[in-house]
Amino acid sequence: MSRFESSRFVRNPLVLNPDVLKKACDSLGWEYSINGDVLTVSNANQSSNLYGEYALKLDIRTNKVTYNTYYMPDAKQKVNELQEAFNRINAVYAREALIQEFTKKGFSYRTDFHFRPNEKELFQFFMEGQSADVDEDEPYAKIKFTILYDGTIVTDSDYLPNDVNERAHDAMDVLEMLLGNKRIMTKKDNIPSHYLVKMKPRRNMNQDINTKI
């Protein structure tokens, strides 16, 4: 997250968080086991005999899933069933994980009283941060978050004090790891000039540059 930008966690349908996947399998009554870094679904209530083969496998290290289409003619239907169950649970997981990570960084949850859930957008709220800089004349700042039906997180922000911006970035970096999805960030146009002189580059960026030097 940064100042004067919007961002989106882009979901890859073949990348499934293992904790969410287990809950999705439980909700569908599917049988699975975990051996090392691999979660294997052995029974997806499929119409065919798998002859001891797997229905699907998830590599927990990469969160990537593969399906057995050879022994499972109704694999496409099962993929859709799993995706629908996963999306429902993932939207709640994304919301909880986001609030948890931002709270750890000193942000407070704020309700969006104007928001009404719909088929595409399930949750919308703000996380508010306060700057510790005594010279900051706008110490409070909010970031708006929208959680879509599949757990995609969409963000929107305007001015954030430098230390609030650092903490927001740190929280979003953790979310990237938890969700297994990368952010695409889009800068806004026409940033007011009086904010441009206040905004400093991220501390991590400065450290990287100094390290190379």
RODO-2510 file (C-alpha; in nm, 4 decimals, decimal comma):
residues 213
     n   res          X          Y          Z
     1     m     0,0000     0,0000     0,0000
     2     s     0,1236     0,3496    -0,0672
     3     r     0,0107     0,7086    -0,0912
     4     f    -0,2332     0,8211    -0,3604
     5     e    -0,2787     0,4844    -0,5242
     6     s    -0,5102     0,1886    -0,5634
     7     s    -0,4004    -0,1732    -0,5610
     8     r    -0,5401    -0,5217    -0,6167
     9     f    -0,4238    -0,8649    -0,5114
    10     v    -0,4486    -1,0601    -0,8371
    11     r    -0,5826    -1,4106    -0,7712
    12     n    -0,4506    -1,7110    -0,9607
    13     p    -0,7218    -1,9825    -0,9580
    14     l    -0,4504    -2,2503    -0,9394
    15     v    -0,3006    -2,0964    -0,6244
    16     l    -0,4959    -2,2001    -0,3149
    17     n    -0,4070    -2,1236     0,0461
    18     p    -0,3743    -2,4623     0,2249
    19     d    -0,5691    -2,3576     0,5368
    20     v    -0,8567    -2,2267     0,3264
    21     l    -0,8398    -2,5332     0,1018
    22     k    -0,8725    -2,7678     0,4002
    23     k    -1,1809    -2,5805     0,5205
    24     a    -1,3264    -2,5924     0,1698
    25     c    -1,2686    -2,9692     0,1504
    26     d    -1,4287    -3,0151     0,4936
    27     s    -1,7352    -2,8175     0,3843
    28     l    -1,7695    -3,0436     0,0777
    29     g    -1,7131    -3,3656     0,2714
    30     w    -1,3992    -3,4512     0,0721
    31     e    -1,1313    -3,6794     0,2160
    32     y    -0,7719    -3,5560     0,2238
    33     s    -0,4381    -3,6197     0,3892
    34     i    -0,1167    -3,4234     0,4379
    35     n     0,2229    -3,5832     0,3835
    36     g     0,5178    -3,3479     0,4141
    37     d     0,4547    -3,0473     0,1935
    38     v     0,1743    -3,2063    -0,0089
    39     l    -0,1999    -3,2055     0,0638
    40     t    -0,3716    -3,4863    -0,1279
    41     v    -0,7463    -3,5219    -0,1827
    42     s    -0,8220    -3,8941    -0,2208
    43     n    -1,2009    -3,8716    -0,2418
    44     a    -1,3885    -3,5764    -0,3912
    45     n    -1,7203    -3,7620    -0,4109
    46     q    -1,6395    -3,8109    -0,7782
    47     s    -1,8461    -4,0331    -1,0078
    48     s    -1,5495    -4,2495    -1,1138
    49     n    -1,3085    -4,4958    -0,9511
    50     l    -0,9676    -4,3372    -0,9021
    51     y    -0,7953    -4,6768    -0,8640
    52     g    -0,5925    -4,5471    -0,5732
    53     e    -0,4851    -4,2313    -0,7528
    54     y    -0,5404    -3,8790    -0,6199
    55     a    -0,8243    -3,6427    -0,7075
    56     l    -0,6074    -3,3352    -0,6597
    57     k    -0,2816    -3,2365    -0,4954
    58     l    -0,1660    -2,9096    -0,3407
    59     d     0,2022    -2,8236    -0,3004
    60     i     0,1957    -2,6353     0,0320
    61     r     0,5312    -2,4706    -0,0462
    62     t     0,3966    -2,2994    -0,3580
    63     n     0,0177    -2,3175    -0,2903
    64     k    -0,0269    -2,4562    -0,6435
    65     v    -0,2860    -2,7256    -0,7110
    66     t    -0,3029    -2,9968    -0,9787
    67     y    -0,6067    -3,2068    -1,0729
    68     n    -0,6330    -3,5681    -1,1897
    69     t    -0,8258    -3,5359    -1,5149
    70     y    -0,7308    -3,8849    -1,6381
    71     y    -0,9312    -4,0867    -1,3844
    72     m    -1,1840    -3,8154    -1,3060
    73     p    -1,4050    -3,7294    -1,6070
    74     d    -1,6075    -3,4900    -1,3929
    75     a    -1,2917    -3,3033    -1,2904
    76     k    -1,4233    -2,9749    -1,4320
    77     q    -1,7376    -3,0001    -1,2182
    78     k    -1,5295    -3,0839    -0,9110
    79     v    -1,2979    -2,7909    -0,9799
    80     n    -1,6020    -2,5615    -0,9921
    81     e    -1,7379    -2,7063    -0,6661
    82     l    -1,4048    -2,6567    -0,4928
    83     q    -1,3595    -2,3067    -0,6354
    84     e    -1,7026    -2,1944    -0,5148
    85     a    -1,6424    -2,3365    -0,1661
    86     f    -1,2910    -2,1934    -0,1602
    87     n    -1,4098    -1,8465    -0,2684
    88     r    -1,6702    -1,8271     0,0091
    89     i    -1,4179    -1,9169     0,2766
    90     n    -1,1327    -1,7209     0,1191
    91     a    -1,3276    -1,3936     0,1281
    92     v    -1,3714    -1,4301     0,5050
    93     y    -1,0087    -1,5430     0,5440
    94     a    -0,8813    -1,2412     0,3472
    95     r    -1,0837    -1,0029     0,5640
    96     e    -0,9665    -1,1607     0,8896
    97     a    -0,6025    -1,1800     0,7795
    98     l    -0,6045    -0,8180     0,6621
    99     i    -0,7533    -0,6825     0,9836
   100     q    -0,5144    -0,8956     1,1894
   101     e    -0,1977    -0,7825     1,0092
   102     f    -0,2916    -0,4142     1,0049
   103     t    -0,3916    -0,4254     1,3720
   104     k    -0,0453    -0,5664     1,4496
   105     k     0,0982    -0,2561     1,2844
   106     g    -0,1041    -0,0182     1,4998
   107     f    -0,4030     0,0411     1,2689
   108     s    -0,7641     0,0505     1,3896
   109     y    -1,0676    -0,0961     1,2139
   110     r    -1,3317     0,1524     1,0984
   111     t    -1,6733     0,0556     0,9582
   112     d    -1,7906     0,1911     0,6232
   113     f    -2,1495     0,2722     0,7141
   114     h    -2,2385     0,3565     0,3536
   115     f    -2,1411     0,0162     0,2139
   116     r    -2,4010    -0,2431     0,1146
   117     p    -2,2755    -0,5932     0,0229
   118     n    -2,3572    -0,7302    -0,3219
   119     e    -2,2717    -1,0364    -0,5331
   120     k    -1,9325    -0,8983    -0,6323
   121     e    -1,8273    -0,6991    -0,3233
   122     l    -1,8772    -0,8738     0,0118
   123     f    -1,6916    -0,6504     0,2581
   124     q    -1,5754    -0,2899     0,2668
   125     f    -1,4120    -0,1051     0,5554
   126     f    -1,1271     0,1261     0,6539
   127     m    -0,8089     0,0749     0,8508
   128     e    -0,6954     0,3951     1,0217
   129     g    -0,3393     0,4714     1,1238
   130     q    -0,1901     0,7488     1,3350
   131     s     0,1524     0,9012     1,2778
   132     a     0,4032     0,9224     1,5623
   133     d     0,5731     1,2192     1,3949
   134     v     0,5111     1,5247     1,6158
   135     d     0,5691     1,7533     1,3161
   136     e     0,3016     1,5827     1,1035
   137     d     0,0063     1,8198     1,0550
   138     e    -0,2224     1,5416     0,9258
   139     p    -0,1436     1,2544     1,1636
   140     y    -0,4544     1,0430     1,0962
   141     a    -0,5032     0,8577     0,7675
   142     k    -0,7441     0,5920     0,6404
   143     i    -0,7031     0,3192     0,3791
   144     k    -1,0193     0,1781     0,2217
   145     f    -1,0373    -0,1968     0,1620
   146     t    -1,2908    -0,3868    -0,0472
   147     i    -1,3042    -0,7687    -0,0363
   148     l    -1,4518    -0,9270    -0,3499
   149     y    -1,6504    -1,2531    -0,3637
   150     d    -1,3358    -1,4639    -0,4255
   151     g    -1,1182    -1,3019    -0,1593
   152     t    -0,9525    -1,0501    -0,3913
   153     i    -0,8472    -0,7426    -0,1934
   154     v    -0,8837    -0,3993    -0,3531
   155     t    -0,7355    -0,0954    -0,1777
   156     d    -0,7617     0,2803    -0,2145
   157     s    -0,5643     0,5514    -0,0379
   158     d    -0,4783     0,9178    -0,0528
   159     y    -0,2180     1,0857     0,1675
   160     l    -0,0465     0,8706     0,4312
   161     p     0,2195     1,0101     0,6670
   162     n     0,5583     0,8521     0,6044
   163     d     0,5610     0,6258     0,9116
   164     v     0,1988     0,5195     0,8517
   165     n     0,2916     0,4361     0,4935
   166     e     0,5822     0,2197     0,6132
   167     r     0,3583     0,0217     0,8480
   168     a     0,0932    -0,0230     0,5785
   169     h     0,3523    -0,1594     0,3357
   170     d     0,4821    -0,4005     0,5999
   171     a     0,1303    -0,5342     0,6613
   172     m     0,0629    -0,5718     0,2895
   173     d     0,3905    -0,7606     0,2403
   174     v     0,2736    -1,0176     0,4970
   175     l    -0,0650    -1,0425     0,3259
   176     e     0,1054    -1,1215    -0,0051
   177     m     0,2705    -1,4180     0,1632
   178     l    -0,0445    -1,5355     0,3449
   179     l    -0,2728    -1,5107     0,0418
   180     g    -0,0198    -1,6281    -0,2147
   181     n    -0,1192    -1,3436    -0,4466
   182     k     0,0794    -1,0516    -0,5859
   183     r    -0,0302    -0,6894    -0,5713
   184     i    -0,0702    -0,4679    -0,8742
   185     m    -0,0439    -0,1037    -0,7697
   186     t    -0,1720     0,1927    -0,9704
   187     k    -0,0671     0,5470    -0,8890
   188     k    -0,3285     0,8222    -0,8949
   189     d    -0,2845     1,1278    -1,1151
   190     n    -0,2691     1,4905    -1,0096
   191     i    -0,1279     1,4535    -0,6590
   192     p    -0,1495     1,7924    -0,4811
   193     s     0,1926     1,9595    -0,4806
   194     h     0,1947     2,0271    -0,1051
   195     y     0,1835     1,6504    -0,0453
   196     l     0,4685     1,5769    -0,2867
   197     v     0,7176     1,7657    -0,0718
   198     k     0,6063     1,5749     0,2400
   199     m     0,6316     1,2231     0,1005
   200     k     0,9599     1,0365     0,1430
   201     p     1,0586     0,7090    -0,0289
   202     r     1,0081     0,3898     0,1670
   203     r     1,2755     0,3059     0,4236
   204     n     1,3253    -0,0419     0,2687
   205     m     1,3940     0,1146    -0,0698
   206     n     1,6568     0,3419     0,0840
   207     q     1,8196     0,0458     0,2560
   208     d     1,8379    -0,1497    -0,0709
   209     i     2,0055     0,1432    -0,2458
   210     n     2,2567     0,1901     0,0366
   211     t     2,3370    -0,1808     0,0352
   212     k     2,4190    -0,1735    -0,3361
   213     i     2,6411     0,1286    -0,2888
***
